[in-house]
Amino acid sequence: MRCRWLRGVFWVAITGLIVCQNVGAESTTGTDKIVKEARETIEATKEYTVQQKEAIERKAQEEFAALQRQITELRGKVTKASDTTRAELQKSLNELEKKKGGVREQLDELKHTTDKKWQDVQDRMNSALHELKQSYQKLLSRMP
């Protein structure tokens, strides 16, 4: 009887160890799964961020290109204005060109910036682009 009892205790202990090992294995497997899913989520987020960044860059580049065309057209109109008006408009056009250069610099910086600084660069680029648009509209409103 004592032998059966000892054998029973032995089997209970062995079974407990096996269960503990399986729980540990499941825990490790579960942890590995969570880590894998987290990595996949991070990668998907990075990919989405890159896509968003590229879309914003494209949109800003398109707006800039449109403004460049409009400024070129405006330059042609300025040459047809009277001498007095032309001198004043030329001065404003020169200021517009400087702002255009600032926007170009911001676009270049936006393309080459790291993720950490990207939002700051984007904000500066948007501000510079907005100033350029306002200056263009102001000059356009003064055209004869």
Contacts in CASP RR format, 6 or more apart in sequence:
PFRMAT RR
TARGET T0000
AUTHOR 0000-0000-0000
METHOD contacts of the structure
MODEL  1
MRCRWLRGVFWVAITGLIVCQNVGAESTTGTDKIVKEARETIEATKEYTV
QQKEAIERKAQEEFAALQRQITELRGKVTKASDTTRAELQKSLNELEKKK
GGVREQLDELKHTTDKKWQDVQDRMNSALHELKQSYQKLLSRMP
49 115 0 8 1.000
53 118 0 8 1.000
56 110 0 8 1.000
56 122 0 8 1.000
57 107 0 8 1.000
57 110 0 8 1.000
57 111 0 8 1.000
60 107 0 8 1.000
60 110 0 8 1.000
60 125 0 8 1.000
60 126 0 8 1.000
60 129 0 8 1.000
61 107 0 8 1.000
63 129 0 8 1.000
63 133 0 8 1.000
64 100 0 8 1.000
64 103 0 8 1.000
64 104 0 8 1.000
64 107 0 8 1.000
64 129 0 8 1.000
64 132 0 8 1.000
67 100 0 8 1.000
67 103 0 8 1.000
67 129 0 8 1.000
67 132 0 8 1.000
67 133 0 8 1.000
67 136 0 8 1.000
68 100 0 8 1.000
70 136 0 8 1.000
71 93 0 8 1.000
71 96 0 8 1.000
71 97 0 8 1.000
71 100 0 8 1.000
71 136 0 8 1.000
74 93 0 8 1.000
74 136 0 8 1.000
74 139 0 8 1.000
74 140 0 8 1.000
74 143 0 8 1.000
75 93 0 8 1.000
77 143 0 8 1.000
78 86 0 8 1.000
78 89 0 8 1.000
78 90 0 8 1.000
78 93 0 8 1.000
78 143 0 8 1.000
79 86 0 8 1.000
81 89 0 8 1.000
81 143 0 8 1.000
81 144 0 8 1.000
82 144 0 8 1.000
85 144 0 8 1.000
88 142 0 8 1.000
89 139 0 8 1.000
89 142 0 8 1.000
89 143 0 8 1.000
92 135 0 8 1.000
92 138 0 8 1.000
92 139 0 8 1.000
92 142 0 8 1.000
93 139 0 8 1.000
95 135 0 8 1.000
96 132 0 8 1.000
96 135 0 8 1.000
96 136 0 8 1.000
96 139 0 8 1.000
99 128 0 8 1.000
99 131 0 8 1.000
99 132 0 8 1.000
99 135 0 8 1.000
100 132 0 8 1.000
102 128 0 8 1.000
103 125 0 8 1.000
103 128 0 8 1.000
103 129 0 8 1.000
103 132 0 8 1.000
106 121 0 8 1.000
106 124 0 8 1.000
106 125 0 8 1.000
106 128 0 8 1.000
106 129 0 8 1.000
107 125 0 8 1.000
109 121 0 8 1.000
109 124 0 8 1.000
109 125 0 8 1.000
110 118 0 8 1.000
110 121 0 8 1.000
110 122 0 8 1.000
110 125 0 8 1.000
113 121 0 8 1.000
END
